[in-house]
Structures are given as C-alpha cells and as structure tokens.
Amino acid sequence: MLSTDSDILKAAEGWRREGRGVALATVIETWGSAPRPVGSHLVIDHDGNFLGSVSGGCVEGDVLTEAADAIEDGKPRMLEFGVADETAWRAGLSCGGRIKVYVEKLG
C-alpha cells in the first residue's frame, strides 16, 4: 500500500528535525498514461531510506540516485522519463506515458 502525501510530507519534516539530509521528489507533469499522478511524492534521506512513489520500475531507482546527489550538492534536478526510445521497458514506462519529476534538497 502506498503512503499518503500527508504521510510522506510528515516523514520528510520528521527526518529533517532529526538532522537527516532529505530530498523530496515530486511528479510535476505527466503525458499519456503514467503510473502516478501529478503531485505524487517520494522522500529520501541521506542513508537511502525512502517513502512514497513517483513511478515504478527503474524510474524510482534513477530518482533515488539523483536525490542522493541533490542531498550531497544541494542542487535541484528536473528529470524526465518517457517512451521515446528503447529504454521504455527498462524505465517502467511501457504504458506509453512520460513523466517529469522535480527533485530538491529540503532544509
């Protein structure tokens, strides 16, 4: 079962209060069929713990990697995933959709 956005944002707030490095990934655009709607969140801490979902498949793995980098360097990222090439199945977007995810360090 997926956590609610409220649970995810509360976890992010709690992790920050504990002194953890935290990044938040948010689906900001979708086209066609997409696994998660606009506004979906994934929160990640500096140890690799995470809660929520922005997609599925390898997209989440790529987002986790970019989030770790954002925690390290403090720079936000705009990520785009789609089916324009042969990586669609690998990325978990074989349904024909595209998504754009914004990743930012919190705090």
Buried (B, 14 or more C-beta within 10 A) or exposed (E): EEBEEEBBBBBBBEBBEEEBBBBBBBBBEBEEEBBBEEEBBBBBBBEEEBBBBBBBBBBBEBBBEBBBBBBEEEEEBEBEBBBEEEEBEEBBBEEEBBBBBBBBBBB
